Amino acid sequence: MFEGHDTTAMGISWALFLIGHSPAEQQKVHDELDSIFGDDTERHVNHEDMKEMTYLECVIKETQRIYPSVPLYTRYC
C-alpha cells in the first residue's frame, strides 16, 4: 500500500539536494519555471506546462541516474 512513498520522497530529496548544490543549475530551473508561469504563482500545473518543463525533466532524470531510488542488483552465475 505504501511502496511508492519512500522512493518518491528519496527521489525528490536527492533532486533538491543536487539543485541546491549547483547555483547555476538552480538558476536554470528557476528561469524555466518563470518563463512558464511568469507572475501567476497561484495557478495549478497542467499537462501543457509539464511538456514545457524540459530542463527540469532532465534534472530529474539525471538525479535518478546518479541516485536511483531502486538500485539494480544483478546476479552472476
LINRA-V909410 format. One record per backbone hydrogen bond with DSSP energy under -0.5 kcal/mol. NH is the residue of the N-H (numbers start at 1). CO is the residue of the C=O. E is the energy in kcal/mol with one decimal. If there is no record, write none. Layout:
BEGIN
NH CO E
NH CO E
END
This chain:
BEGIN
5 2 -1.0
6 2 -0.7
7 3 -0.7
8 4 -1.9
9 5 -2.5
10 6 -2.5
11 7 -2.1
12 8 -2.4
13 9 -2.4
14 10 -2.6
15 11 -2.2
16 12 -2.5
17 13 -2.2
18 14 -2.6
19 15 -2.6
20 16 -2.5
21 17 -1.3
22 19 -1.2
26 22 -2.7
27 23 -2.2
28 24 -1.6
29 25 -2.1
30 26 -2.4
31 27 -2.8
32 28 -2.3
33 29 -2.4
34 30 -2.7
35 31 -2.1
36 32 -1.4
37 33 -3.0
38 34 -1.9
40 37 -1.9
41 39 -1.8
50 46 -2.0
51 47 -1.7
52 48 -1.1
52 49 -0.6
53 49 -0.8
53 50 -0.7
54 52 -1.9
57 53 -1.8
58 54 -1.9
59 55 -2.2
60 56 -2.3
61 57 -2.5
62 58 -2.5
63 59 -2.2
64 60 -2.2
65 61 -1.8
66 62 -2.4
67 63 -3.1
73 71 -0.6
74 72 -0.7
END
